Amino acid sequence: MSKRKAEVQIAFLLEMIEKIEFIVKRHGNVVSALEDTEGQLALLMAISQIGETLNKIEQSVITDLGLEVEQKGAYETRNFIVHDYDGVDLYLIEKVIDEYFPEMKIKLERFAL
């Protein structure tokens, strides 16, 4: 994989995280965004895009960024959203947005510099 392709994928991930932040801010908090039908659908789509994209990034880039745990978890979360295994656990989605994405954003921004 070329460095340029990795840069494009990282930029896309950052864009998705920023869109999630925007949706959450517009609704006031994560819970309110998830309680709103449009907010919930938008957040779930963005999270599934993050999982799909992280899964496509070359493993050496994932390792360099220290995103091994995030890659696995994001792809598993993507699968639950896309395939709706036993319904989507919105508490889990809230936790992902509040706890995992801020750290992931910091790691991704290091690569983007």
TORROFI-95618 format. One line per 3 residues: their letters; for each residue x, y, z of N, C-alpha, C. Coordinates in Angstrom, 3 decimals, padded with zeros to 6 digits, always signed. Layout:
BEGIN
a = X/Y/Z/X/Y/Z/X/Y/Z  ... $
END
This chain:
BEGIN
msk = +000.852/-001.178/+000.000/+000.000/+000.000/+000.000/+000.890/+001.231/+000.000  +000.515/+002.185/-000.779/+001.305/+003.408/-000.845/+001.039/+004.286/+000.373  +002.007/+005.114/+000.668/+001.851/+006.063/+001.772/+000.667/+006.991/+001.491 $
rka = +000.507/+007.354/+000.231/-000.590/+008.257/-000.144/-001.949/+007.623/+000.147  -002.094/+006.330/-000.146/-003.358/+005.651/+000.119/-003.643/+005.638/+001.618  -002.622/+005.373/+002.421/-002.786/+005.388/+003.879/-003.177/+006.782/+004.352 $
evq = -002.574/+007.811/+003.768/-002.913/+009.190/+004.141/-004.369/+009.499/+003.835  -004.852/+009.039/+002.697/-006.255/+009.262/+002.313/-007.182/+008.537/+003.287  -006.837/+007.310/+003.642/-007.665/+006.542/+004.575/-007.676/+007.186/+005.962 $
iaf = -006.531/+007.651/+006.418/-006.446/+008.322/+007.718/-007.271/+009.605/+007.690  -007.170/+010.363/+006.616/-007.957/+011.594/+006.482/-009.454/+011.286/+006.533  -009.863/+010.199/+005.879/-011.268/+009.804/+005.888/-011.714/+009.441/+007.306 $
lle = -010.873/+008.695/+008.033/-011.210/+008.336/+009.410/-011.367/+009.575/+010.280  -010.450/+010.509/+010.136/-010.552/+011.761/+010.896/-011.819/+012.525/+010.536  -012.156/+012.536/+009.261/-013.380/+013.206/+008.817/-014.615/+012.559/+009.456 $
mie = -014.651/+011.235/+009.499/-015.791/+010.532/+010.109/-015.888/+010.837/+011.606  -014.751/+010.853/+012.292/-014.761/+011.177/+013.720/-015.239/+012.608/+013.927  -014.796/+013.526/+013.091/-015.233/+014.916/+013.207/-016.726/+015.054/+012.920 $
kie = -017.250/+014.273/+011.993/-018.688/+014.296/+011.727/-019.461/+013.766/+012.928  -018.934/+012.721/+013.549/-019.565/+012.198/+014.761/-019.563/+013.266/+015.848  -018.440/+013.946/+016.022/-018.358/+015.028/+017.017/-019.373/+016.118/+016.708 $
fiv = -019.530/+016.455/+015.444/-020.485/+017.486/+015.041/-021.920/+017.065/+015.372  -022.265/+015.827/+015.052/-023.619/+015.326/+015.319/-023.896/+015.336/+016.819  -022.939/+014.874/+017.599/-023.093/+014.847/+019.051/-023.247/+016.265/+019.588 $
krh = -022.415/+017.171/+019.122/-022.486/+018.566/+019.585/-023.826/+019.189/+019.214  -024.298/+018.919/+018.015/-025.574/+019.490/+017.564/-026.731/+019.011/+018.440  -026.642/+017.777/+018.928/-027.696/+017.231/+019.777/-027.469/+017.505/+021.267 $
gnv = -026.317/+017.990/+021.617/-026.014/+018.307/+023.009/-025.174/+017.252/+023.704  -025.412/+015.984/+023.369/-024.618/+014.887/+023.929/-024.897/+013.616/+023.137  -024.126/+012.576/+023.447/-024.237/+011.329/+022.691/-025.609/+010.695/+022.874 $
vsa = -026.101/+010.673/+024.098/-027.388/+010.024/+024.364/-028.499/+010.688/+023.561  -028.535/+012.005/+023.557/-029.566/+012.723/+022.795/-029.445/+012.436/+021.305  -028.219/+012.362/+020.804/-028.013/+012.063/+019.382/-028.513/+010.658/+019.057 $
led = -028.265/+009.703/+019.963/-028.705/+008.329/+019.729/-030.215/+008.158/+019.898  -030.845/+009.045/+020.658/-032.298/+008.989/+020.834/-033.034/+009.573/+019.638  -032.340/+010.398/+018.853/-032.920/+010.999/+017.654/-032.721/+010.038/+016.481 $
teg = -033.792/+009.755/+015.753/-033.708/+008.780/+014.659/-032.636/+009.149/+013.650  -032.637/+010.387/+013.180/-031.633/+010.795/+012.188/-030.234/+010.786/+012.780  -030.107/+011.252/+014.016/-028.808/+011.256/+014.683/-028.271/+009.847/+014.852 $
qla = -029.147/+008.936/+015.276/-028.728/+007.547/+015.460/-028.272/+006.923/+014.152  -029.061/+007.106/+013.095/-028.693/+006.538/+011.800/-027.370/+007.111/+011.296  -027.189/+008.409/+011.455/-025.941/+009.047/+011.002/-024.746/+008.536/+011.793 $
llm = -024.895/+008.415/+013.104/-023.793/+007.923/+013.928/-023.452/+006.477/+013.592  -024.463/+005.660/+013.427/-024.212/+004.252/+013.112/-023.536/+004.104/+011.756  -023.942/+004.911/+010.792/-023.308/+004.855/+009.473/-021.848/+005.284/+009.559 $
ais = -021.576/+006.362/+010.272/-020.195/+006.839/+010.405/-019.321/+005.802/+011.116  -019.859/+005.186/+012.156/-019.103/+004.170/+012.892/-018.837/+002.957/+012.010  -019.830/+002.566/+011.220/-019.605/+001.420/+010.330/-018.558/+001.751/+009.268 $
qig = -018.536/+002.995/+008.796/-017.520/+003.421/+007.831/-016.128/+003.404/+008.457  -016.038/+003.805/+009.708/-014.756/+003.774/+010.416/-014.260/+002.331/+010.529  -015.141/+001.422/+010.932/-014.759/+000.018/+011.054/-014.305/-000.576/+009.740 $
etl = -015.034/-000.267/+008.679/-014.687/-000.792/+007.359/-013.336/-000.251/+006.890  -013.123/+001.041/+007.068/-011.881/+001.666/+006.618/-010.685/+001.186/+007.432  -010.837/+001.109/+008.752/-009.729/+000.607/+009.583/-009.341/-000.803/+009.177 $
nki = -010.312/-001.596/+008.789/-010.041/-002.968/+008.389/-009.250/-003.043/+007.080  -009.330/-002.021/+006.260/-008.656/-002.013/+004.957/-007.240/-001.440/+005.009  -006.897/-000.786/+006.103/-005.579/-000.160/+006.204/-004.520/-001.237/+006.411 $
eqs = -003.406/-001.070/+005.736/-002.301/-002.020/+005.830/-001.898/-002.228/+007.289  -001.631/-003.477/+007.632/-001.334/-003.833/+009.022/-000.130/-003.087/+009.581  +000.874/-002.827/+008.758/+002.060/-002.104/+009.253/+001.696/-000.680/+009.693 $
vit = +000.759/-000.057/+008.996/+000.310/+001.290/+009.372/-000.467/+001.222/+010.682  -001.334/+000.214/+010.811/-002.097/+000.024/+012.050/-001.143/-000.157/+013.231  -000.127/-000.954/+013.043/+000.856/-001.206/+014.102/+001.627/+000.064/+014.433 $
dlg = +002.056/+000.794/+013.408/+002.794/+002.051/+013.632/+001.969/+003.055/+014.432  +000.658/+003.071/+014.192/-000.237/+004.003/+014.875/-000.685/+003.489/+016.240  -000.419/+002.215/+016.513/-000.881/+001.629/+017.770/-002.383/+001.449/+017.802 $
lev = -002.955/+001.088/+016.660/-004.410/+000.973/+016.541/-004.905/-000.469/+016.422  -004.119/-001.432/+016.882/-004.526/-002.833/+016.751/-005.852/-003.110/+017.469  -005.977/-002.639/+018.698/-007.199/-002.867/+019.478/-008.373/-002.148/+018.833 $
eqk = -008.152/-000.914/+018.421/-009.230/-000.142/+017.794/-009.677/-000.774/+016.482  -008.720/-001.294/+015.715/-009.063/-001.914/+014.439/-009.992/-003.109/+014.652  -009.623/-003.978/+015.552/-010.424/-005.173/+015.820/-011.802/-004.784/+016.352 $
gay = -011.834/-003.917/+017.348/-013.105/-003.506/+017.946/-014.003/-002.751/+016.973  -013.399/-001.892/+016.166/-014.181/-001.111/+015.208/-014.809/-002.008/+014.156  -014.066/-003.013/+013.711/-014.622/-003.903/+012.695/-015.712/-004.793/+013.284 $
etr = -015.532/-005.244/+014.512/-016.582/-006.029/+015.166/-017.836/-005.185/+015.381  -017.653/-003.931/+015.786/-018.791/-003.025/+015.964/-019.476/-002.784/+014.636  -018.700/-002.608/+013.585/-019.247/-002.441/+012.241/-020.114/-003.633/+011.858 $
nfi = -019.636/-004.832/+012.146/-020.406/-006.032/+011.824/-021.727/-006.078/+012.578  -021.714/-005.700/+013.847/-022.965/-005.690/+014.609/-023.942/-004.664/+014.052  -023.437/-003.512/+013.644/-024.308/-002.480/+013.075/-024.875/-002.941/+011.739 $
vhd = -024.012/-003.382/+010.862/-024.416/-003.735/+009.498/-025.316/-004.959/+009.467  -024.990/-005.964/+010.283/-025.747/-007.212/+010.254/-026.814/-007.285/+011.338  -026.838/-006.267/+012.216/-027.841/-006.154/+013.271/-027.977/-007.444/+014.078 $
ydg = -026.843/-007.977/+014.505/-026.876/-009.166/+015.354/-027.579/-008.822/+016.662  -028.716/-009.409/+016.885/-029.474/-009.213/+018.136/-029.734/-007.743/+018.461  -029.819/-006.898/+017.456/-030.040/-005.476/+017.690/-028.746/-004.777/+018.062 $
vdl = -028.701/-003.506/+017.843/-027.503/-002.707/+018.143/-027.599/-002.213/+019.577  -026.570/-002.462/+020.352/-026.507/-002.025/+021.745/-026.086/-000.549/+021.755  -027.050/+000.333/+021.978/-026.755/+001.769/+021.928/-025.845/+002.208/+023.069 $
yli = -025.868/+001.491/+024.179/-024.931/+001.801/+025.265/-023.497/+001.562/+024.797  -023.287/+000.484/+024.063/-021.960/+000.199/+023.508/-021.542/+001.302/+022.538  -022.460/+001.738/+021.699/-022.173/+002.810/+020.742/-021.807/+004.090/+021.488 $
ekv = -022.548/+004.391/+022.551/-022.244/+005.571/+023.371/-020.824/+005.469/+023.938  -020.478/+004.299/+024.440/-019.149/+004.084/+025.033/-018.055/+004.244/+023.968  -018.283/+003.692/+022.790/-017.313/+003.812/+021.692/-017.066/+005.286/+021.377 $
ide = -018.145/+006.042/+021.246/-018.022/+007.463/+020.892/-017.335/+008.248/+021.997  -017.735/+008.015/+023.236/-017.186/+008.788/+024.359/-015.774/+008.373/+024.755  -015.475/+007.079/+024.689/-014.215/+006.599/+025.255/-013.149/+006.240/+024.228 $
yfp = -013.539/+005.698/+023.105/-012.545/+005.201/+022.156/-012.182/+006.194/+021.060  -013.158/+006.913/+020.554/-012.873/+007.813/+019.439/-011.952/+008.977/+019.804  -012.056/+009.569/+021.000/-011.102/+010.643/+021.320/-009.644/+010.179/+021.271 $
emk = -009.367/+008.992/+021.825/-007.997/+008.456/+021.779/-007.585/+008.097/+020.364  -008.503/+007.500/+019.622/-008.195/+007.125/+018.246/-007.897/+008.377/+017.423  -008.640/+009.430/+017.653/-008.425/+010.676/+016.908/-007.013/+011.210/+017.156 $
ikl = -006.563/+011.154/+018.384/-005.214/+011.621/+018.716/-004.165/+010.800/+017.970  -004.333/+009.487/+017.952/-003.387/+008.613/+017.250/-003.393/+008.898/+015.751  -004.575/+009.103/+015.195/-004.680/+009.371/+013.762/-004.082/+010.729/+013.402 $
erf = -004.283/+011.708/+014.268/-003.730/+013.042/+014.002/-002.211/+013.027/+013.995  -001.606/+012.157/+014.802/-000.132/+012.035/+014.784/+000.355/+011.613/+013.411  -000.377/+010.699/+012.778/-000.004/+010.227/+011.448/-000.204/+011.334/+010.420 $
al = -001.248/+012.109/+010.591/-001.606/+013.132/+009.614/-000.636/+014.321/+009.647  +000.138/+014.451/+010.702/+001.060/+015.610/+010.804/+002.224/+015.513/+009.860 $
END
